[in-house]
């Protein structure tokens, strides 16, 4: 049975290093289905490019933890997922799921169709990361996910 739809994000976070910016760990009793992920910024006004990566992790990061926020579509108030943002120590990177270059002025937004949605298995970890150091900016990033189980 679906527990609901959630989104989690970081707003106005200054990032200027290659780093994991957001990590989602599925609970041991459910799966998470990623329905959207994004990275954008609001402080750089000149056209420049960087790369974003969505990947699986085999070990979690050390970072600030916060609970997933229920999306405004009537989710249960509690999710079993664990969310961390802005790694202070990197976990172990696993398989790259998606990676793309994007312009600072446009940002990176992925809304996969149902067959392409990323499934995070029980206790699995997925993360958004800058694989190379971006120009320092005020970054906003996030993931929308549906918890099932």
N, C-alpha and C positions, 0 to 999 in steps of 0.2 A: 504494500500500500504506500502511495506517495506521502511523504511527510510535508512536502511543500516546495516552494521555489524561493530561493534566497539570492542575495547579491552581497558581495563584500568588496570593499575598495579602500584605497588610500587617496586622500585629497591633498593637493598642494605640498607634496613631499619633495624636498630638494635632493636630487640624485645626480652624481657626477662620476660614478664608478661603475665598473662591471659588477652587477650585484643582482641577487634575487630580490624582487620588489614585492612579490605577493606569493604566498604558498597556501594551498588548501589540502588538508588531510582528511580523507573520508573516514567516517566512523567504522568500527569493526563489524557493525551489524547492518550497514547499508551501502549503497553506491551513490556516487554523485555524478550527474550528467551535466557537463558544461554546455550551456546554451549561448554563451557570449563571453568574449574577453576583449579588453581594450587597454590602450596606453595613449595618453595625450598630455599636452603641456599648455601652460598659459603665460609663460614669461619670455620666451624667445620669439622675436618678431621677424627674424631673417630666415630665409629658406635654407635649410640644412637637413641632412639625413642621418638616421641611426637605424639600429636593428632591435627588434623585439623577438623574444623566444618564449614559446609555451613548451614546457618539457615535464617529463616525469622525473621524480627524485627517488633515490633509493634510501636516503637518510635525510631527515628533516634539518632545516636551518635553525639557528638561534636568532630570534627576532621578537618583536612586539606581538603578542597574541591578542586576538579579539574574536568574539563570537560572530558568526555570520549574521547579518541583518536580515530579518524577514523582508522579502520583496513585497510591494504593495498589492500583490495578487492573492492575498489570503493564505499565506503560509502558516504552518504551526509556529508558535513563538520560539521554539527551541529547535536547533539543529544539532546533530551529533558531530558535525564536522569541526575541525580545528583550523583556524586561520592565523597565519603569521605574516607580518609585512616588514619590509626593510631589514634584510638579514644583517646581523652583526657578525655572524660566522656562518659560512656556507655549509649546507649539507652536501650530500653526494649527488651529482647530476646523473640522470639516467637518459632514456631515449628522448630525443627531440620530437615533439608532436607537430609543431608548427613554428616557422620562423620566417620573418619577412623584414625587408627594409622599408622604412616609411619616412616621410617628410615631417619635420617638426610642426609645420603649419597645418597639416592634415590629420596627424595622429594615426593610430592603428586600431581598427575596429573589426572584429571577426564575429559574424553571426552565422554559424554553420547550419546547413539544412539538417534535418533529422538523421539521415544516414552518416553524416560527417561529425555529428556531435561526439565529443570526447567523453568516454566513460572512465571514471576513476573507481577502481574496485574497492571492496572493503579494506580499510587501512592503507590504501594507496595514496600517493602524494603527487600533486601536479602543481607547477609553479610558473609564474611570469618572471622573466629575467632579462636584463640587459646583458647580452653576451660580450659586449665591448663597452667601454666607458662612453656614455653620451656627454654632450656638452651640458654643463650644469643648467638645470631648469627646474621649474616648479611643476612636477609631474603628478598626474592623476591617472589611476589605473584600477582595474577591477575585473571581476569574474561574476557571471550570473550562473547559478547552478540549481538543479532540481535534485532533491534527495529522495531516494526510492529504497524502501526496505523496511 
